Amino acid sequence: MEVILEKIFKGIYIILGIIFLFLGIIGIVLPVLPTTPFVLLASFCLAKGSDRINNRFKKTKIYKEYILNFKDKGLTKKQKIRILFTADLMLLVSGYFVNNLHVRIFLLCLALIKTAVIFRLKTNMEETI
C-alpha cells in the first residue's frame, strides 16, 4: 500500500513539475508572468517526482539560465524589479476586484512579505539579462 501511495505522489509531483515548467516557459514570452518562481517550483517538483526526469531537466538551457544563476549568483536588479512589478500588479488587480476588507488586508500583507523576501535575496551586480 505504501509503495502505491509513493508512486501516486511521485506522479503528482511530476505532473505539477511539468505544469510549473510550462508556466515558466510562458513567462519567458509574457512579461506579466514571472519565469523564475515557476521554474524553481518545477525544479522542486521534478526532483521529488523522478530522478531521471530531474537529471534531464538539469541539462536544459532553462535550468542553467534561471536556476543556476539564481542559486549561484542571485537575481539581477532587473529581475528583482520585474518580479516585484508583475507580482504587485497582479495583487493590485486582485485587490481592485475584491470587495472584502479582510482579503485586501491579506493581499497588502502578502505584497509586503514578498517585497521583503525579494530584497533579502542575493543581488547579482552583473546585468547580463
C-alpha positions as CSV (number, residue, x, y, z in Angstrom):
1,M,0.0,0.0,0.0
2,E,2.8,2.4,0.9
3,V,4.5,1.7,-2.5
4,I,1.3,2.5,-4.3
5,L,0.9,5.8,-2.4
6,E,4.5,6.7,-3.1
7,K,4.1,6.1,-6.8
8,I,0.9,8.2,-6.8
9,F,2.7,11.1,-5.0
10,K,5.6,10.9,-7.4
11,G,3.2,11.0,-10.3
12,I,1.5,14.1,-8.8
13,Y,4.9,15.8,-8.4
14,I,5.9,15.0,-12.0
15,I,2.6,16.4,-13.3
16,L,2.9,19.6,-11.1
17,G,6.5,19.9,-12.3
18,I,5.5,19.8,-15.9
19,I,2.7,22.3,-15.3
20,F,5.1,24.8,-13.5
21,L,7.7,24.3,-16.2
22,F,5.1,25.1,-18.8
23,L,4.0,28.3,-16.9
24,G,7.7,29.3,-16.6
25,I,8.2,28.9,-20.3
26,I,5.1,31.0,-21.0
27,G,6.6,33.6,-18.5
28,I,9.7,33.9,-20.8
29,V,7.5,35.3,-23.5
30,L,4.8,37.1,-21.5
31,P,6.2,40.0,-19.4
32,V,3.2,39.7,-17.0
33,L,4.1,36.1,-15.8
34,P,7.3,35.8,-13.8
35,T,9.6,32.9,-15.0
36,T,11.9,32.2,-12.2
37,P,9.4,31.3,-9.4
38,F,7.7,28.8,-11.7
39,V,10.9,27.2,-12.9
40,L,12.0,26.9,-9.2
41,L,8.8,25.2,-8.4
42,A,9.2,22.9,-11.4
43,S,12.7,22.0,-10.3
44,F,11.5,21.2,-6.8
45,C,8.6,19.1,-8.0
46,L,10.6,17.2,-10.6
47,A,13.3,16.5,-8.1
48,K,10.7,14.9,-5.8
49,G,9.0,13.1,-8.7
50,S,11.7,11.4,-10.7
51,D,15.5,11.3,-10.7
52,R,15.6,10.6,-14.4
53,I,13.3,13.5,-15.4
54,N,15.1,15.8,-12.9
55,N,18.5,14.9,-14.4
56,R,17.2,15.6,-17.9
57,F,15.7,18.9,-16.7
58,K,19.1,20.0,-15.2
59,K,20.7,19.7,-18.6
60,T,18.3,22.2,-20.2
61,K,19.1,25.8,-21.0
62,I,16.1,26.9,-18.9
63,Y,17.5,25.2,-15.8
64,K,21.0,26.6,-16.4
65,E,19.9,30.1,-17.1
66,Y,17.2,30.5,-14.4
67,I,18.0,28.1,-11.6
68,L,21.8,28.0,-11.5
69,N,22.1,31.8,-11.9
70,F,19.6,32.3,-9.2
71,K,21.3,29.7,-6.9
72,D,24.9,30.7,-7.5
73,K,24.9,34.4,-8.3
74,G,21.5,35.7,-7.2
75,L,18.9,37.8,-9.1
76,T,19.9,40.8,-11.1
77,K,18.3,44.2,-10.2
78,K,16.3,44.0,-13.4
79,Q,14.9,40.5,-12.5
80,K,14.0,41.8,-9.0
81,I,12.2,44.8,-10.4
82,R,10.4,42.7,-12.9
83,I,9.2,40.2,-10.2
84,L,8.1,43.0,-7.9
85,F,6.3,44.9,-10.6
86,T,4.4,41.9,-12.0
87,A,3.5,40.5,-8.7
88,D,2.4,43.9,-7.3
89,L,0.4,44.5,-10.5
90,M,-1.5,41.1,-10.0
91,L,-2.1,41.9,-6.3
92,L,-3.4,45.3,-7.2
93,V,-5.8,43.9,-9.8
94,S,-7.0,41.3,-7.3
95,G,-7.5,43.9,-4.6
96,Y,-9.4,46.1,-7.0
97,F,-11.9,43.4,-7.9
98,V,-12.3,42.0,-4.4
99,N,-14.8,43.9,-2.3
100,N,-13.7,42.4,1.0
101,L,-11.6,44.4,3.5
102,H,-10.0,41.2,5.0
103,V,-8.9,40.0,1.6
104,R,-7.5,43.4,0.8
105,I,-5.5,43.4,4.1
106,F,-4.3,39.9,3.3
107,L,-3.1,41.0,-0.2
108,L,-1.3,44.0,1.3
109,C,0.5,41.8,3.8
110,L,1.3,39.4,1.1
111,A,2.8,42.2,-1.0
112,L,4.9,43.4,2.0
113,I,6.2,39.9,2.7
114,K,7.0,39.3,-1.0
115,T,8.9,42.6,-1.2
116,A,10.9,41.8,2.0
117,V,11.8,38.4,0.6
118,I,12.9,39.8,-2.7
119,F,15.1,42.4,-1.1
120,R,16.8,39.7,1.1
121,L,17.8,37.6,-1.9
122,K,21.3,37.9,-3.1
123,T,21.7,40.5,-5.8
124,N,23.8,39.8,-8.9
125,M,25.6,43.1,-9.9
126,E,26.3,41.8,-13.4
127,E,23.4,43.0,-15.6
128,T,23.5,40.1,-18.1
129,I,19.8,39.9,-18.8
